[in-house]
């Protein structure tokens, strides 16, 4: 699951920092992030999905984690690789997966995901 709320560069935004801090403020012991892509090749599943690849992305997550820790909660980063089911990747148009069998059907239409702005 991903809120796909970056501005396209995969860097967590200030709005994401505020949102995760709000979750932590709700007396949760731990917060699990949305899905985060892990390489600059084939793992990105959605455009505007956050990543954990570049220095800028890592620093963006550091600000989010610091805000969550400040509210007393732990933070768990949910790593993901889209495999053959990528619906938007800024690094490659084609997909790659461990199986030679291609997924059946067609890509789901892009719909409005979770609200990224406003609280």
LUMGUTI-8735 format. One record per residue (C-alpha): residue number from 1; y, z, x. Coordinates in nm, 2 decimals. Layout:
N
<NUM,<Y,Z,X>>
...
END
This chain:
119
<1,<0.00,0.00,0.00>>
<2,<0.35,-0.08,0.13>>
<3,<0.69,-0.05,-0.02>>
<4,<0.80,-0.35,0.20>>
<5,<1.15,-0.21,0.24>>
<6,<1.26,-0.31,0.58>>
<7,<1.52,-0.59,0.63>>
<8,<1.26,-0.82,0.78>>
<9,<1.24,-0.68,1.13>>
<10,<0.98,-0.41,1.05>>
<11,<1.22,-0.13,1.15>>
<12,<1.22,0.17,0.90>>
<13,<1.56,0.19,0.73>>
<14,<1.78,0.49,0.66>>
<15,<1.67,0.46,0.30>>
<16,<1.31,0.50,0.41>>
<17,<1.41,0.81,0.61>>
<18,<1.57,0.96,0.31>>
<19,<1.28,0.88,0.08>>
<20,<1.02,1.03,0.30>>
<21,<1.23,1.34,0.36>>
<22,<1.25,1.37,-0.02>>
<23,<0.87,1.36,-0.05>>
<24,<0.85,1.63,0.22>>
<25,<1.10,1.84,0.03>>
<26,<0.86,1.85,-0.26>>
<27,<0.64,2.11,-0.07>>
<28,<0.38,1.86,0.05>>
<29,<0.19,1.98,0.36>>
<30,<0.15,1.62,0.49>>
<31,<0.30,1.28,0.40>>
<32,<0.10,0.96,0.46>>
<33,<0.32,0.66,0.52>>
<34,<0.30,0.32,0.36>>
<35,<0.08,0.07,0.54>>
<36,<0.22,-0.02,0.88>>
<37,<0.13,-0.34,1.08>>
<38,<0.01,-0.29,1.44>>
<39,<0.07,-0.61,1.64>>
<40,<0.29,-0.91,1.67>>
<41,<0.02,-1.15,1.58>>
<42,<-0.19,-1.13,1.26>>
<43,<-0.18,-0.78,1.12>>
<44,<0.14,-0.80,0.91>>
<45,<0.04,-0.83,0.54>>
<46,<0.38,-0.86,0.37>>
<47,<0.73,-0.97,0.46>>
<48,<0.96,-0.67,0.50>>
<49,<0.66,-0.45,0.58>>
<50,<0.73,-0.18,0.84>>
<51,<0.56,-0.22,1.18>>
<52,<0.47,0.00,1.48>>
<53,<0.50,-0.27,1.75>>
<54,<0.85,-0.28,1.90>>
<55,<1.06,-0.01,2.05>>
<56,<1.31,-0.04,1.76>>
<57,<1.03,0.01,1.51>>
<58,<0.89,0.31,1.70>>
<59,<1.24,0.46,1.71>>
<60,<1.29,0.40,1.34>>
<61,<0.97,0.58,1.26>>
<62,<1.08,0.86,1.50>>
<63,<1.38,0.92,1.28>>
<64,<1.16,0.92,0.97>>
<65,<0.91,1.16,1.12>>
<66,<1.19,1.39,1.25>>
<67,<1.33,1.41,0.89>>
<68,<0.99,1.49,0.75>>
<69,<0.92,1.76,1.01>>
<70,<1.26,1.91,0.94>>
<71,<1.14,1.96,0.58>>
<72,<0.83,2.14,0.71>>
<73,<0.57,1.87,0.65>>
<74,<0.34,1.68,0.88>>
<75,<0.35,1.30,0.89>>
<76,<0.05,1.06,0.91>>
<77,<0.10,0.69,0.99>>
<78,<-0.12,0.46,0.79>>
<79,<-0.22,0.17,1.02>>
<80,<-0.34,-0.16,0.87>>
<81,<-0.44,-0.51,0.96>>
<82,<-0.41,-0.78,0.68>>
<83,<-0.69,-0.99,0.81>>
<84,<-0.74,-1.31,0.60>>
<85,<-0.54,-1.16,0.31>>
<86,<-0.19,-1.17,0.46>>
<87,<0.08,-1.26,0.21>>
<88,<0.37,-1.29,0.45>>
<89,<0.38,-1.26,0.83>>
<90,<0.69,-1.33,1.03>>
<91,<0.48,-1.40,1.35>>
<92,<0.22,-1.65,1.22>>
<93,<0.16,-1.87,0.91>>
<94,<-0.22,-1.88,0.95>>
<95,<-0.44,-1.57,0.90>>
<96,<-0.73,-1.44,1.11>>
<97,<-1.01,-1.21,1.02>>
<98,<-1.35,-1.10,1.16>>
<99,<-1.53,-1.32,0.90>>
<100,<-1.54,-1.70,0.89>>
<101,<-1.57,-1.68,0.51>>
<102,<-1.23,-1.74,0.36>>
<103,<-1.11,-1.53,0.06>>
<104,<-1.16,-1.70,-0.28>>
<105,<-0.88,-1.76,-0.52>>
<106,<-0.51,-1.79,-0.44>>
<107,<-0.24,-1.56,-0.33>>
<108,<-0.09,-1.33,-0.59>>
<109,<0.26,-1.42,-0.69>>
<110,<0.53,-1.20,-0.53>>
<111,<0.65,-0.94,-0.77>>
<112,<0.91,-0.67,-0.74>>
<113,<0.76,-0.40,-0.53>>
<114,<0.86,-0.04,-0.54>>
<115,<1.24,0.02,-0.53>>
<116,<1.37,0.03,-0.18>>
<117,<1.72,0.13,-0.26>>
<118,<1.87,0.41,-0.46>>
<119,<1.69,0.74,-0.52>>
END
